[in-house]
Amino acid sequence: MARKQAIIIFPHLNDAGGDLSKQWYVEYKWRIPGETKMRKERIYNGMSIVSKSERLKAAKLVIAEKTEWLKSGAYLQGNVKKVYADELLYRTEAKMFGEAKEQVVTTRTNLSEFLVMMKQKINQKSYENYQSKMRIFNSWLEQNKLNELHIKNITRQNIIAFSMWLSDEQKLSRLTIKKYIQILHTFFNFELDRDTIQVNPADRIPTMGKIVDCSAVPFQKDERAMLKEAISSKDPQLWLACQIQYYCAIRPGTELRLMKLKWIDFDKATFRIPSIEAKNSQTEIVSIPPFLIAEMKMIQLHLFTDKELYVFGKFGRPGDEPLGKNTLRNRFNQYREQLGISDEHKFYSWKHSGAIALIDNGAKPYDIKGHLRHASFSTTETYLRKRSVDNNISRFSTEI
């Protein structure tokens, strides 16, 4: 089965690397359900102005206008009919297609009802993980003509076959397949509680998939120094994101990307991660080292009066819109490649590197668990296996 297809690629500026002698343009793409190819448009208006600032201004207006057009679903008008809207639809489709129409109850209905329930219990990022995996499972059911069965007729052999497909056809790792089965097990427990089924078909599923070490590879000291020299002067925003991961173990996804100025208490030197964004759905307080507080004051974060601004906004400064999900990672990858550092090192490696630095400086295992805000010590053990030395320093004593 084909991979999930993108529905929208939002507008972005192609600035020819900043070269004013070349043509700049804004490009975006969208897909009409049922069509195999995405539609594309490039807008050149205002992109030939001599002034760089005027080009950027024109591009910003075009991006804002076309982003709103795409988000509204207006691009679908006149192209598609109203279809069943549920939790397995992509957001733009569901918004455009509206309320569900009556139809025969299928496994898709059960999956959707389960997701509605989970949306109330878990944070947005976790929900999106559930939703993504349920979409794949539903697509597999549809391809194998199992989707019209009553949910009670889905068997353990069906789940084993799905697991084998993930392993053999999709080449997923053992850990990833395990996560799929865990989510399916939760789903079928939901159906057990509703007395829809009598047994959970996701019980006792054989382990499948290749063993892949997915843990982030920490940076060596010289690699950290190279990255600091390359990034800190050219991209202060990205360097701040690296430091917050390294010193404070803030997760680079929702926690870092959606961080707001109001989360920072400069007097108490803490971050307050609200439950709605925290991975474990609990509000948490994270200490900030003095030199990182000084760094944030140096770039004047404490002087912004609007505390609702996102720390990592567009244009390299706090703003009312956060950066895209992959923006910081992609910017970091460019520096990593320029410096010839192995791609085994990820943007997320900064968090892992900070944990290793604390271990090397003599921090106790349960101190590391608290620093990383792990719910289980078994998770912390993956960090401890990487490196274990015996020193008498228990805190960050120097900068990167």
Residue, then its C-alpha position, 0 to 999 in steps of 0.5 A: m500500500a502506498r504511503k500516506q499522501a500529503i494533502i496540502i503543502f503550505p506557501h513558502l518563499n523560494d528566495a534563490g538563496g537570497d540572490l536578488s539577481k534571480q527570480w523569487y517566488v512563493e509556491y504552494k501545493w494542494r491535492i483534490p481527493g481522488e486525484t493522484k497528483m498535487r496541484k501547484e501554483r507559483i506566484y511571482n507578483g512583487m518578487s522582482i522588486v529591487s529591494k530585498s525588504e520589499r520582496l520579503k514584505a510582498a512574499k509575507l502578504v502572499i503567504a498569509e493570503k494563500t495560507e488562509w485560502l488553503k486552511s479554509g478549504a476553499y480550494l475544494q469548492g466545486n471539486v468534491k462531493k460531501v463525504y463521511a467526516d470522522e476522526l480519520l479524515y485529515r483536518t482540512e477534509a473534515k472541515m470542508f466536508g462537514e457533518a457525517k451522513e448516515q451509512v452502514v456502521t463499519t470498523r471505521t466508525n469504531l475507530s473514530e469513536f475511539l479517537v473521539m474518546m482519546k482526544q479528551k484524555i491525552n495531549q494533542k501530540s499523543y492524539e496525533n500519534y494515535q490518529s496517524k496509526m489508526r489511519i494506517f490500520n484503517s487503510w490496511l483494513e480497507q485494502n484487505k476488504l476487512n473494513e466492512l466487518h463488524i468489529k467483533n469479527i476482527t481476529r488475532q490472525n488479522i492483527i498478526a497479518f497487519s503486524m507482518w505487513l508493517s514489518d515485511e512491506q513497510k520495513l518498520s522497526r520492532l519498536t515502531i510496530k510495538k507501538y502500533i500494537q499497543i495502540l490497537h490493544t488500547f482500542f480493543n480494550f475500549e471495545l471490550d468495555r463497551d461489550t462490543i467484543q468478547v476478547n482482545p484480538a491484539d493480545r499475545i501478538p508475536t514480536m516482529g520487525k528489525i531491532v533498530d537503535c532509535s536513540a539519539v546519538p550524543f555529540q562529542k565535545d569537539e562536535r558541540a564546539m563546532l556547532k556552537e561556533a557555526i550556529s550561535s552567530k548566524d542563527p541565535q534563535l536556533w542556538l537558543a533552541c539547542q541550549i534549552q534542549y541541552y541544559c533543560a531537557i525540554r523536548p524539541g517537539t511540542e514543548l519547545r516549538l510551542m513555548k511561550l514567553k509566559w512560560i519563563d520566570f526570569d526571577k526564579a530561573t524556571f520554565r513552567i511547562p503547562s500540562i496541555e503541552a507536556k508529554n506526560s500531561q502534567t504541569e512541570i517546573v524546569s530549572i534554568p542554569p544562570f548562564l542560560i538566563a543570561e543568554m536569554k536576557m542578552i537577546q532581550l526576551h525578558l523585555f517583551t511585554d506580550k507574554e503570549l508570544y511564542v519564543f520561537g516565532k517567525f523571522g528569528r524572534p518571538g511572534d504570535e505564530p510558532l515555527g513549523k514542526n520541522t523548521l528548527r530541525n531542518r535548519f539544524n540539519q543544514y549546519r550539521e551537513q556543512l560541518g560534516i557531522s554524521d546524520e546519526h546526530k539529530f536535532y534531538s541529540w542536544k537533549h541526549s547530550g545534556a543527559i550524558a554530560l550530567i552523567d559524566n559530571g557525576a549526577k546520580p541516576y535518579d537525578i537524571k530521571g528527574h532532569l529528563r522528567h521520565a515517568s519510568f526509570s527504565t526509560t532513563e536506563t537507555y541514557l545510562r547504558k550509553r556512558s557511565v563514569d564516576n566523577n564528583i560534579s553533579r551539575f552543569s558547571t560550564e557552558i557548552 
